[in-house]
Amino acid sequence: MTERRLTPRVDIAIPAFVSGAGRRRESCSALNVSSHGAFLETAKRFLDEGSPVELAFVVTRGTVARVFSRKGVVVRVTGDGVGVLFSGACGSFGLSEAGSVG
């Protein structure tokens, strides 16, 4: 299979939340992330290719947890989860900080 990613992804397993397709927020795990997209492992299939989504990634360092949000579109659906291409400008891992806890 030909690699189509614009930038390399970093293998990382962090808690995340995804909402889209008119559904409430569902918990998932981000298994890898790049400045242009991510692969999310989901417990159940509820998103289709082409679905717009809103993501929230939870990154913890010590006792401080930060939530980073991003909008995107589902570009791949597998039995394990979904590949998402982020929308708009990309910064540090394409994420904008939504808040912190701690």
DSSP file with accessible surface (Angstrom, degrees, kcal/mol):
  #  RESIDUE AA STRUCTURE BP1 BP2  ACC     N-H-->O    O-->H-N    N-H-->O    O-->H-N    TCO  KAPPA ALPHA  PHI   PSI    X-CA   Y-CA   Z-CA
    1    1 A M              0   0  204      0, 0.0     2,-0.3     0, 0.0     0, 0.0   0.000 360.0 360.0 360.0 134.5    0.0    0.0    0.0
    2    2 A T        -     0   0  117      1,-0.1     2,-0.4     2,-0.0     0, 0.0  -0.556 360.0-118.2 -77.7 132.5    1.4    3.4   -0.9
    3    3 A E        +     0   0  123     -2,-0.3    -1,-0.1     1,-0.1     0, 0.0  -0.564  34.8 174.3 -71.4 126.1    1.9    5.9    1.9
    4    4 A R        +     0   0  190     -2,-0.4    -1,-0.1     3,-0.0     2,-0.1   0.392  33.3 122.3-114.5  -0.2   -0.3    8.9    1.4
    5    5 A R        -     0   0   96      1,-0.1    -2,-0.0     4,-0.0     4,-0.0  -0.377  55.0-146.2 -67.7 144.2    0.3   10.8    4.7
    6    6 A L  S    S+     0   0  129      1,-0.2    -1,-0.1    -2,-0.1    -3,-0.0   0.799  83.6  16.2 -78.9 -31.5    1.7   14.4    4.3
    7    7 A T  S    S-     0   0   36     -3,-0.0    -1,-0.2     0, 0.0    29,-0.1  -0.972  93.4 -91.2-139.5 153.8    3.8   14.2    7.5
    8    8 A P        -     0   0  119      0, 0.0    27,-0.3     0, 0.0     2,-0.3  -0.329  40.1-130.4 -65.5 147.9    5.0   11.3    9.6
    9    9 A R        -     0   0   49     25,-0.1     2,-0.5    26,-0.1    25,-0.2  -0.746   9.6-132.8 -98.9 150.0    2.8   10.2   12.5
   10   10 A V  E     -A   33   0A  69     23,-3.0    23,-1.8    -2,-0.3     2,-0.4  -0.882  21.6-124.5-101.7 125.2    4.1    9.8   16.1
   11   11 A D  E     +A   32   0A 140     -2,-0.5     2,-0.3    21,-0.2    21,-0.3  -0.590  51.2 146.9 -69.6 122.5    2.9    6.6   17.8
   12   12 A I  E     -     0   0A  71     19,-2.5     2,-0.7    -2,-0.4    -2,-0.0  -0.957  40.1-148.2-158.4 134.8    1.2    7.7   21.0
   13   13 A A  E     +     0   0A  82     -2,-0.3    18,-0.2    16,-0.0    -2,-0.0  -0.909  36.8 152.2-112.0 101.9   -1.7    6.2   23.0
   14   14 A I  E     -A   30   0A  25     16,-1.8    16,-2.8    -2,-0.7    45,-0.1  -0.955  48.8 -97.8-128.8 151.5   -3.6    9.0   24.7
   15   15 A P  E     +A   29   0A  72      0, 0.0    43,-2.6     0, 0.0     2,-0.3  -0.360  50.0 168.2 -64.5 145.4   -7.2    9.4   25.7
   16   16 A A  E     -AB  28  57A   3     12,-2.3    12,-2.6    41,-0.2     2,-0.4  -0.951  26.7-140.8-150.5 167.9   -9.4   11.3   23.3
   17   17 A F  E     -AB  27  56A  72     39,-2.4    39,-2.2    -2,-0.3     2,-0.4  -0.988  14.5-167.3-133.7 144.0  -13.0   12.2   22.5
   18   18 A V  E     -AB  26  55A   1      8,-2.5     8,-2.9    -2,-0.4     2,-0.4  -0.992   5.2-178.9-133.4 138.7  -14.7   12.4   19.2
   19   19 A S  E     + B   0  54A  25     35,-2.2    35,-2.5    -2,-0.4     2,-0.3  -0.989  25.2 110.8-134.9 147.7  -18.0   13.8   18.2
   20   20 A G  E >   + B   0  53A  14      3,-0.4     3,-1.8    -2,-0.4    33,-0.2  -0.948  43.6  64.9 169.7 174.9  -19.7   13.9   14.8
   21   21 A A  T 3  S-     0   0   61     31,-0.7     3,-0.1    -2,-0.3    32,-0.1   0.842 124.3 -62.3  56.3  33.9  -22.5   12.6   12.7
   22   22 A G  T 3  S+     0   0   90      1,-0.2    -1,-0.3    -3,-0.0     2,-0.3   0.676 107.8 125.9  71.1  16.3  -25.0   14.2   15.0
   23   23 A R    <   -     0   0  103     -3,-1.8    -3,-0.4     1,-0.1    -1,-0.2  -0.718  63.7-104.1-106.9 160.8  -23.9   12.1   18.0
   24   24 A R        -     0   0  183     -2,-0.3    -4,-0.2     1,-0.2    -1,-0.1  -0.237  59.0 -68.2 -72.5 169.8  -22.7   13.0   21.4
   25   25 A R        -     0   0  144     -6,-0.1     2,-0.4    -8,-0.1    -6,-0.2  -0.326  52.0-161.6 -63.7 132.8  -19.1   12.8   22.3
   26   26 A E  E     -A   18   0A  21     -8,-2.9    -8,-2.5    -3,-0.1     2,-0.2  -0.931  17.2-121.2-116.5 140.6  -17.6    9.3   22.4
   27   27 A S  E     +A   17   0A  83     -2,-0.4    16,-0.5   -10,-0.2     2,-0.3  -0.510  43.7 149.2 -79.1 150.5  -14.4    8.3   24.2
   28   28 A C  E     -A   16   0A  14    -12,-2.6   -12,-2.3    -2,-0.2     2,-0.4  -0.892  41.6-102.9-158.5-174.7  -11.6    6.8   22.2
   29   29 A S  E     -AC  15  41A  42     12,-1.9    12,-3.2    -2,-0.3     2,-0.7  -0.994  18.7-137.6-126.6 132.8   -7.8    6.5   22.1
   30   30 A A  E     -AC  14  40A   0    -16,-2.8   -16,-1.8    -2,-0.4    10,-0.2  -0.812  22.0-178.8 -85.0 115.2   -5.5    8.4   19.7
   31   31 A L  E     +     0   0A  54      8,-2.5   -19,-2.5    -2,-0.7     2,-0.3   0.743  67.7   5.5 -89.4 -28.2   -2.9    5.8   18.6
   32   32 A N  E     -AC  11  39A  21      7,-1.0     7,-2.0   -21,-0.3     2,-0.3  -0.979  65.6-169.5-154.0 150.8   -0.9    8.1   16.4
   33   33 A V  E     +AC  10  38A   7    -23,-1.8   -23,-3.0    -2,-0.3     2,-0.3  -0.993   6.6 173.9-141.6 143.8   -0.9   11.8   15.6
   34   34 A S        -     0   0    4      3,-3.0     3,-0.2    -2,-0.3   -25,-0.1  -0.805  52.3 -92.1-133.1-177.6    0.8   14.1   13.1
   35   35 A S  S    S+     0   0   32    -27,-0.3    56,-0.1    -2,-0.3     3,-0.1   0.670 126.5  37.9 -71.8 -12.3    0.4   17.8   12.3
   36   36 A H  S    S-     0   0   57      1,-0.2    50,-3.0   -29,-0.1     2,-0.3   0.557 124.5 -20.9-114.2 -12.2   -2.2   16.8    9.7
   37   37 A G  E     - D   0  85A   0     48,-0.3    -3,-3.0    -3,-0.2     2,-0.3  -0.984  48.2-135.4-175.8-176.0   -4.1   14.0   11.2
   38   38 A A  E     -CD  33  84A   0     46,-1.9    46,-3.1    -2,-0.3     2,-0.5  -0.983  17.8-125.8-155.6 158.4   -4.6   11.1   13.6
   39   39 A F  E     -CD  32  83A  16     -7,-2.0    -8,-2.5    -2,-0.3    -7,-1.0  -0.972  27.6-160.9-110.8 126.4   -5.8    7.5   13.9
   40   40 A L  E     -CD  30  82A   1     42,-3.0    42,-2.2    -2,-0.5     2,-0.6  -0.933  11.1-143.9-111.4 124.8   -8.4    7.0   16.6
   41   41 A E  E     -CD  29  81A  87    -12,-3.2   -12,-1.9    -2,-0.5     2,-0.3  -0.770  26.0-168.6 -84.8 122.6   -9.2    3.6   18.0
   42   42 A T        -     0   0   23     38,-1.6   -14,-0.1    -2,-0.6     3,-0.1  -0.886  28.3-140.0-117.9 146.3  -12.9    3.5   18.7
   43   43 A A  S    S+     0   0  108    -16,-0.5     2,-0.3    -2,-0.3    -1,-0.1   0.795  90.2  16.4 -72.6 -29.0  -14.9    0.9   20.6
   44   44 A K  S    S-     0   0  104     36,-0.0     2,-0.6    -3,-0.0    -1,-0.1  -0.973  82.9-107.6-143.0 157.3  -17.8    0.9   18.1
   45   45 A R        +     0   0  166     -2,-0.3     3,-0.1     1,-0.2    34,-0.0  -0.754  54.3 135.6 -89.4 121.8  -18.3    2.1   14.6
   46   46 A F        +     0   0   27     -2,-0.6     2,-0.4     1,-0.1    -1,-0.2   0.338  51.9  77.2-141.9   0.7  -20.4    5.2   14.3
   47   47 A L        -     0   0    3      4,-0.0     2,-0.3     6,-0.0    -1,-0.1  -0.913  59.3-154.3-118.4 143.8  -18.5    7.4   11.8
   48   48 A D    >   -     0   0   93     -2,-0.4     3,-2.2     1,-0.1    26,-0.3  -0.776  37.7 -82.6-110.4 158.6  -18.4    7.1    8.0
   49   49 A E  T 3  S+     0   0  135     -2,-0.3    26,-0.2     1,-0.3    -1,-0.1  -0.329 118.9  27.9 -57.1 134.5  -15.8    8.2    5.6
   50   50 A G  T 3  S+     0   0   50     24,-3.2    -1,-0.3     1,-0.3    25,-0.1   0.304  86.7 138.6  93.2  -7.9  -16.3   11.9    4.8
   51   51 A S    <   -     0   0   18     -3,-2.2    23,-2.4    23,-0.1    -1,-0.3  -0.522  53.5-127.7 -72.0 131.3  -17.9   12.7    8.2
   52   52 A P  E     - E   0  73A  96      0, 0.0   -31,-0.7     0, 0.0     2,-0.3  -0.560  35.6-174.6 -74.0 143.1  -16.9   16.0    9.8
   53   53 A V  E     -BE  20  72A   6     19,-2.7    19,-2.3    -2,-0.2     2,-0.4  -0.940  26.1-141.8-137.5 159.3  -15.7   15.5   13.4
   54   54 A E  E     -BE  19  71A 106    -35,-2.5   -35,-2.2    -2,-0.3     2,-0.3  -0.989  25.8-163.5-119.2 132.2  -14.6   17.4   16.4
   55   55 A L  E     -BE  18  70A   6     15,-3.3    15,-2.0    -2,-0.4     2,-0.4  -0.876  14.3-167.3-118.4 149.9  -11.8   15.9   18.5
   56   56 A A  E     -BE  17  69A   8    -39,-2.2   -39,-2.4    -2,-0.3     2,-0.4  -0.988  10.0-162.4-135.0 122.8  -10.4   16.5   22.0
   57   57 A F  E     -BE  16  68A   0     11,-3.3    11,-2.7    -2,-0.4     2,-0.6  -0.902   8.7-147.4-106.3 135.6   -7.1   15.1   23.0
   58   58 A V  E     - E   0  67A  28    -43,-2.6     2,-0.5    -2,-0.4     9,-0.2  -0.904  16.6-175.9-107.3 114.1   -6.1   14.8   26.7
   59   59 A V  E     - E   0  66A  43      7,-3.1     7,-3.2    -2,-0.6     2,-0.4  -0.950   5.8-163.8-113.9 122.7   -2.4   15.2   27.3
   60   60 A T  E     + E   0  65A  88     -2,-0.5     2,-0.4     5,-0.2     5,-0.2  -0.907  13.7 177.1-112.2 133.5   -1.1   14.7   30.9
   61   61 A R  E >   - E   0  64A 206      3,-2.9     3,-2.1    -2,-0.4     2,-0.3  -0.955  68.6 -48.9-131.6 111.7    2.2   15.8   32.3
   62   62 A G  T 3  S-     0   0   75     -2,-0.4    -2,-0.0     1,-0.3     0, 0.0  -0.459 123.7 -19.2  64.1-121.5    2.7   15.1   36.0
   63   63 A T  T 3  S+     0   0  129     -2,-0.3     2,-0.5    -3,-0.1    -1,-0.3   0.348 120.3  90.7-100.1   5.2   -0.4   16.4   37.7
   64   64 A V  E <   -E   61   0A  52     -3,-2.1    -3,-2.9    38,-0.2     2,-0.5  -0.899  54.0-168.8-108.5 126.6   -1.5   18.7   34.9
   65   65 A A  E     -EF  60 101A  20     36,-3.2    36,-3.8    -2,-0.5     2,-0.4  -0.945   5.4-166.4-111.9 131.6   -3.9   17.5   32.2
   66   66 A R  E     -EF  59 100A 103     -7,-3.2    -7,-3.1    -2,-0.5     2,-0.5  -0.942  10.3-145.8-117.5 143.9   -4.4   19.7   29.1
   67   67 A V  E     -EF  58  99A  41     32,-2.5    31,-3.4    -2,-0.4    32,-1.3  -0.932  13.0-168.3-110.5 125.8   -7.2   19.3   26.5
   68   68 A F  E     -EF  57  97A  45    -11,-2.7   -11,-3.3    -2,-0.5     2,-0.3  -0.944   8.2-156.4-112.9 134.7   -6.4   20.1   22.9
   69   69 A S  E     +EF  56  96A  44     27,-2.9    27,-1.9    -2,-0.4     2,-0.3  -0.809  15.3 169.3-115.1 154.8   -9.1   20.4   20.3
   70   70 A R  E     -E   55   0A  36    -15,-2.0   -15,-3.3    -2,-0.3     2,-0.3  -0.979  23.3-138.6-158.4 145.3   -9.2   20.0   16.6
   71   71 A K  E     +E   54   0A 126     -2,-0.3    16,-2.8    16,-0.3     2,-0.3  -0.783  37.7 140.8-102.4 153.8  -11.8   19.7   13.8
   72   72 A G  E     -EG  53  86A   4    -19,-2.3   -19,-2.7    -2,-0.3     2,-0.4  -0.928  42.6-102.3-167.3-169.1  -11.3   17.3   10.9
   73   73 A V  E     -EG  52  85A  47     12,-2.3    12,-2.7    -2,-0.3     2,-0.4  -0.992  34.2-111.2-136.5 141.2  -12.9   14.9    8.5
   74   74 A V  E     + G   0  84A   2    -23,-2.4   -24,-3.2    -2,-0.4    10,-0.3  -0.591  37.2 169.4 -72.6 123.9  -12.8   11.1    8.5
   75   75 A V  E     +     0   0A  56      8,-2.8     2,-0.3    -2,-0.4     9,-0.2   0.507  64.1  28.0-113.0  -9.9  -10.7    9.9    5.6
   76   76 A R  E     - G   0  83A  90      7,-1.4     7,-2.7   -28,-0.1     2,-0.4  -0.977  58.2-164.6-153.9 137.4  -10.4    6.2    6.5
   77   77 A V  E     + G   0  82A  31     -2,-0.3     2,-0.2     5,-0.2     5,-0.2  -0.992  17.5 167.3-123.9 128.6  -12.6    3.7    8.4
   78   78 A T        -     0   0   47      3,-3.0     3,-0.3    -2,-0.4    -2,-0.0  -0.768  52.7 -96.1-125.6 179.7  -11.2    0.3    9.6
   79   79 A G  S    S+     0   0   85     -2,-0.2     3,-0.1     1,-0.2   -34,-0.0   0.736 124.4  46.1 -68.4 -20.4  -12.5   -2.4   12.0
   80   80 A D  S    S-     0   0  110      1,-0.2   -38,-1.6   -39,-0.1     2,-0.3   0.645 124.4 -66.1 -96.3 -21.0  -10.3   -0.8   14.7
   81   81 A G  E     -D   41   0A   3     -3,-0.3    -3,-3.0   -40,-0.3     2,-0.3  -0.975  59.2 -58.6 167.6-151.4  -11.2    2.9   14.3
   82   82 A V  E     -DG  40  77A   5    -42,-2.2   -42,-3.0    -2,-0.3     2,-0.5  -0.961  24.4-136.2-135.8 146.4  -10.9    5.9   12.0
   83   83 A G  E     -DG  39  76A   4     -7,-2.7    -8,-2.8    -2,-0.3    -7,-1.4  -0.874  27.4-161.7 -96.6 132.5   -8.2    8.0   10.3
   84   84 A V  E     -DG  38  74A   0    -46,-3.1   -46,-1.9    -2,-0.5     2,-0.5  -0.960  13.1-151.6-121.6 133.1   -8.9   11.7   10.6
   85   85 A L  E     -DG  37  73A  71    -12,-2.7   -12,-2.3    -2,-0.4   -48,-0.3  -0.914  29.3-125.0 -98.4 122.7   -7.4   14.5    8.5
   86   86 A F  E     - G   0  72A  13    -50,-3.0   -14,-0.3    -2,-0.5     2,-0.2  -0.384  20.3-129.8 -68.2 149.4   -7.3   17.8   10.5
   87   87 A S        +     0   0   54    -16,-2.8   -16,-0.3     7,-0.1    -1,-0.1  -0.654  61.4   0.4 -94.6 151.6   -9.0   20.9    9.0
   88   88 A G  S    S-     0   0   68     -2,-0.2    -2,-0.0     2,-0.1     0, 0.0  -0.122 106.7  -5.5  75.9-166.6   -7.4   24.3    8.8
   89   89 A A        -     0   0   90      1,-0.1     2,-0.5     0, 0.0    -2,-0.1  -0.275  65.5-136.1 -66.7 147.5   -3.9   25.5    9.7
   90   90 A C        +     0   0   50     -4,-0.0     3,-0.1     1,-0.0     2,-0.1  -0.915  30.2 160.5-111.8 130.6   -1.6   23.1   11.5
   91   91 A G    >   -     0   0   49     -2,-0.5     3,-1.7     1,-0.2     2,-0.6  -0.040  65.4  -8.0-114.4-139.0    0.6   24.1   14.4
   92   92 A S  G >  S-     0   0   99      1,-0.3     3,-1.9     3,-0.2    -1,-0.2  -0.473 143.8 -23.6 -64.1 106.3    2.2   21.8   17.0
   93   93 A F  G 3  S-     0   0   88     -2,-0.6    -1,-0.3     1,-0.3   -59,-0.2   0.710 111.4 -80.9  56.3  20.0    0.6   18.5   16.1
   94   94 A G  G <  S+     0   0    2     -3,-1.7     2,-0.4     1,-0.2    -1,-0.3   0.716  96.8 134.6  68.4  17.1   -2.2   20.6   14.6
   95   95 A L    <   -     0   0   34     -3,-1.9     2,-0.4   -25,-0.1    -3,-0.2  -0.797  44.2-156.7-108.0 143.4   -3.7   21.1   18.0
   96   96 A S  E     -F   69   0A  62    -27,-1.9   -27,-2.9    -2,-0.4     2,-0.3  -0.946  31.9-111.3-113.0 139.8   -5.1   24.1   19.7
   97   97 A E  E     -F   68   0A 101     -2,-0.4   -29,-0.3   -29,-0.2     3,-0.1  -0.490  31.0-179.7 -74.9 130.1   -5.3   24.2   23.4
   98   98 A A  E     -     0   0A  64    -31,-3.4     2,-0.3     1,-0.4   -30,-0.2   0.625  58.5 -56.1-101.3 -19.2   -8.9   24.1   24.8
   99   99 A G  E     -F   67   0A  30    -32,-1.3   -32,-2.5     2,-0.0    -1,-0.4  -0.941  47.8-111.4 162.3 177.3   -8.1   24.2   28.5
  100  100 A S  E     -F   66   0A  73     -2,-0.3     2,-0.4   -34,-0.2   -34,-0.3  -0.966  11.3-157.5-141.1 157.6   -6.3   22.6   31.3
  101  101 A V  E      F   65   0A  98    -36,-3.8   -36,-3.2    -2,-0.3    -2,-0.0  -0.993 360.0 360.0-130.4 138.7   -7.1   20.6   34.5
  102  102 A G              0   0   95     -2,-0.4   -38,-0.2   -38,-0.2    -2,-0.0  -0.774 360.0 360.0 143.8 360.0   -4.9   20.3   37.5
